Amino acid sequence: MSTTDAVTIEVVLIIVVVAVKVAIVVCVCRKRNQINVASVSPNSQFITLTMDKFLNDMEREKPIRFTGQQLRIATDNYSNLLGSGGFGTVYKGIFSNGTIVAVKVLRGNSDKKIDEQFMAEVGTIGRIHHFNLVRLYGFCFERNLIALVYEYMENGSLDRYLFHEKKTLGYEKLHEIAIGTARGIAYLHEECQQRIIHYDIKPGNILLDKNFYPKVADFGLAKLCNKDNTHITMTGGRGTPGYAAPELWMPFPITHKCDVYSFGMLLFEIIGRRRNLEIENSESQEWFPIWVWKKFDGGLLEEAMIVCGIEEKNREIAERMVKVALWCVQYRQELRPIMSVVVKMLEGSLEIPKIFNPFQHLIDGNFATHGVQVSHTYTTSVSSYGSSVMMSDSSIVCATPIMKKYEIELATSIG
């Protein structure tokens, strides 16, 4: 080989190596700008050891980690407000590839409660996928921005269609929404590797896509628990008054049945297409769930449906929803059904057993924290109903104070 040939080969090799390196650099730069990759290295002094470990764990999961700059561009500097709540503000965003998202900004500076909410949402919904659960695309965790990036739901939240006269849905569609919501909660409780308790089931947290399919959202209060555990202990109340189960307001054992109670309250509002109680008119208004029970117990459910504007063709499914709601809001949590059973009853594939008065504690005035004996026949009659936490003959139930103070006033009107 001549000297000239050797030099030529050497030059070619150098050019190839340089070209490969340039190609690698270009690919890396492009990848960083795509939606499915975000690079950010938060200040180590800003992140606690707990949060640092959490973020490292989430790197091995599915959620994408976005930068604040990516989210500012996607939201056009947060110019399209979708709504706001106790934990943050939600903006509409569009990525360069056309993906529409909802960006929930939790805060601007570090705060323990917001950190807890961030970990609750990313650590629960970020690990699971179900058609009836809102999808979490990713998150941002920086010194000046903590945000969650969700799929965009074109039709907003269910409360817009229950409590506003200008936006209404037919009863068939509301029935489908109820079943879909129940399926989503059942997945959280019964099909995940670790049971997820949502703690805040209400119309505002049920989002509707372009076809009005429901998806459970807002996991800021959610908690993971081992399925083998019969209960968990919490400090401080959770949930929203009017939907939260009675046991959530007292330092007593909590199970996933608190979500069942909240779903029952949601069902009542779907049935009536109104709030269970307008607080500002509470003195002149009867609590809707009690009113429904009194009509049902008195054999006047048909009359109640007429008052609620339910057409005759929809009264069969409406009656089914009423019965399921009454089971879900049983005061004693061990009497409430599991959500997979709720789904079957709503679908009509499972017979609904005789219903006990869920508001008997109001009539008896039994608000003390002492135990109440449960009879053998009472327990047996419910055991075939599908409750996952059943009681033995000698079990003691802790009767807890009522959920809201207005129930005391309403109790005097129950005959």
Number of C-alpha atoms within 10 A of each C-alpha: 5 7 7 9 10 11 11 12 11 12 12 12 12 12 12 12 12 12 12 12 12 12 12 12 12 11 11 11 11 11 13 13 13 13 17 13 15 19 14 13 8 12 9 9 8 12 16 10 11 8 16 14 12 14 18 10 11 18 12 8 14 13 22 21 22 24 20 21 13 19 25 14 14 22 21 14 13 17 11 13 14 14 12 12 10 6 16 16 18 23 23 23 28 17 15 13 8 9 12 18 23 24 30 24 21 23 16 12 11 16 10 8 11 17 16 13 18 24 21 20 22 24 21 23 24 22 15 18 14 14 14 23 23 27 21 25 22 22 26 25 22 20 15 10 16 22 24 26 26 21 18 23 21 13 16 20 22 23 21 15 20 21 17 11 10 8 10 14 12 10 19 13 12 23 21 16 22 23 20 20 24 26 25 24 27 22 21 24 24 16 14 16 13 16 21 24 24 27 27 26 28 25 23 17 19 24 26 21 16 11 9 19 20 31 26 29 24 22 25 22 17 21 19 18 18 12 16 8 9 13 16 14 11 14 10 9 15 17 20 14 15 17 24 25 30 23 24 24 20 17 13 18 13 18 20 27 29 26 27 30 28 25 29 29 27 24 28 22 22 26 24 22 23 18 19 22 16 14 12 8 9 13 11 8 14 18 18 18 23 19 15 21 21 17 16 18 13 9 11 13 19 16 12 18 20 12 10 13 12 18 12 11 10 14 16 12 17 26 17 17 25 24 22 25 28 25 24 28 30 24 23 19 24 19 26 30 24 24 28 19 21 29 22 16 19 25 16 14 10 13 11 17 14 10 13 14 17 20 18 14 18 19 15 9 13 15 14 12 13 11 12 13 11 15 13 13 10 13 17 14 12 20 17 9 18 16 19 16 17 15 20 11 13 10 15 13 16 18 19 22 18 21 19 13 9 15 15 15 13 17 18 11 9 13 6
